[in-house]
Amino acid sequence: MALAVFAAWALVPGPVCALSDSASQDVSRAVELRVARKYDEASTLLRGLAERSAADPEARSEALYQQGLVMQESGRTDEALALYDSVVREYP
């Protein structure tokens, strides 16, 4: 169920949240790495963004969501669901 909710969220056109330039660049770079199947590098970048963005809930939730996509695409579905769940619990 969580995958369907987040899959639909990914189809929303335009920005879903307003990120700082730095966070936006990190997310864009992580997406590029994910598309290139460099999952470890993308995950490391997103994990760092989530840690740096503790005071910015939008940036942190976007980093966790993107990290969930990385886990899902790399075949680690349980970890992806845990990340999606944490986004929903922390940022309803």
C-alpha positions in Angstrom: 0.0 0.0 0.0 2.8 2.4 0.9 4.5 1.8 -2.4 1.3 2.7 -4.3 0.8 5.9 -2.3 4.4 7.1 -2.9 4.3 5.9 -6.6 1.3 8.2 -7.0 3.1 11.0 -5.2 6.0 10.7 -7.7 3.6 11.4 -10.6 2.5 14.8 -9.3 3.7 17.4 -11.8 5.8 20.3 -10.5 7.6 20.7 -7.2 5.9 19.0 -4.3 7.8 21.0 -1.7 10.1 24.0 -1.7 13.7 22.9 -1.1 16.7 25.1 -0.6 19.1 25.4 -3.6 21.6 23.1 -1.8 19.1 20.5 -0.9 17.5 20.7 -4.4 21.0 20.1 -6.0 21.7 17.2 -3.7 18.3 15.6 -4.6 18.9 16.1 -8.3 22.3 14.6 -8.1 21.0 11.6 -6.1 18.3 11.1 -8.8 21.0 11.1 -11.5 23.0 8.5 -9.5 19.9 6.4 -8.9 19.0 6.4 -12.7 22.7 5.4 -13.4 22.2 2.6 -10.9 24.9 3.9 -8.5 22.8 3.0 -5.5 25.4 3.2 -2.9 26.6 6.7 -3.9 23.0 7.9 -4.1 22.1 6.5 -0.7 25.2 8.1 0.9 24.3 11.5 -0.6 20.7 11.2 0.6 21.6 10.0 4.0 23.9 13.0 4.4 21.2 15.3 3.2 18.7 13.8 5.7 21.2 14.3 8.6 22.0 17.9 7.6 18.3 18.8 7.2 17.1 17.9 10.6 15.7 21.4 11.1 14.1 21.4 7.6 11.3 18.9 7.5 10.6 19.2 3.8 14.2 18.6 2.8 14.5 15.7 5.3 11.3 14.0 4.2 12.3 14.4 0.5 15.7 12.9 1.2 14.1 9.9 3.1 11.6 9.4 0.3 14.3 9.5 -2.4 16.4 7.1 -0.4 13.3 4.8 -0.3 13.3 4.9 -4.1 16.9 3.9 -4.1 16.3 1.0 -1.8 13.3 -0.1 -3.8 15.1 0.0 -7.1 18.1 -1.9 -5.7 15.8 -4.7 -4.5 15.8 -3.8 -0.8 12.0 -3.6 -0.5 11.8 -4.0 3.3 14.2 -1.1 3.8 12.3 1.0 1.3 9.0 0.4 3.1 10.6 1.3 6.4 11.9 4.6 4.9 8.4 5.4 3.4 6.8 4.5 6.7 9.2 6.9 8.6 8.3 9.7 6.2 4.6 9.2 6.8 5.0 8.9 10.6 7.3 11.9 10.9 5.7 14.2 8.4 1.9 13.4 8.1 
